[in-house]
């Protein structure tokens, strides 16, 4: 699932923390990072802020639980 223009990264990562299953960030190189890991979240945020942006412009993630997919879709619709 590709997400774009995440305006509130803090709320986004709170949502990730609330998910039941694994949520993975797919890097441009095809690697997968567990977004429930605080280290992976820190790396993601550091990368965003090094680009001097206040929002996450785009991100590809994989969610394995249908309920988590629904949460992510609802979050993106509600932004």
N, C-alpha and C positions, 0 to 999 in steps of 0.2 A: 504494500500500500504506500503510495506516495502522498506525503503531506506537504503543503506549501503555506507560506506566510503565517507561521505560528507567532502570534503577536504577544503572547504571554508565556515565555519559556518556563517560568516558575510554576504556573498552574499546569502546564503541560507535563512537567516532571512529577508533580503531585499526582496527576492522573496516572502516569506510568507506574508510580509506586502503589497505587490502589488496584492495579490490575492483578488478576489471579495467576495468569500464566506468564510465560516468558515473552518479553518484547525485545526484539533485536533491531539495532540500527544497521543498515546495509551501507557500507562505505562505498566510495567511488571505485575502489579496487575490488569490491565484491566480498570483503571481509564482513563478518557479522559480530557486532558488539552487543552484549547484554545491557539494555538500557535500565534495567532494575539495579544494576551495579552503580554505586555512587561514583566510582572512579570513571566509568564510561560516561556518566552524566557530566562530570566535571570536564572531561576531555571535550565532549560535545559543546558545552557552554564556552569553554576557552577558545575553541575554534570559531564559534559564532562571534564572540566579542573581539577576537583578533581581526575580524573582518569589519569591525566598527558598525555593526548592525544591531538594531534593537529588537529585531524579530528573527526567527529562524526562517530563512528564505525557502528552503526545500529540504526534505528529509525522506528517505525511503526506510520504512520499518516493516517488520514482519511480526504479526500477532498470531498466536496459535489457538487461543480460546475465542469462540464466537462472541461471548459476552464482552471480552476485551475489545474486539473489533467494533462492536456496537458502541462501546464507551468512546473509542477514538473517533468514530464517525460523528457521534453526538457532539463531542468537543469541537470538532472542526466546523460543524454546522452552526454551533452557538457562538463562535468567535466573532 
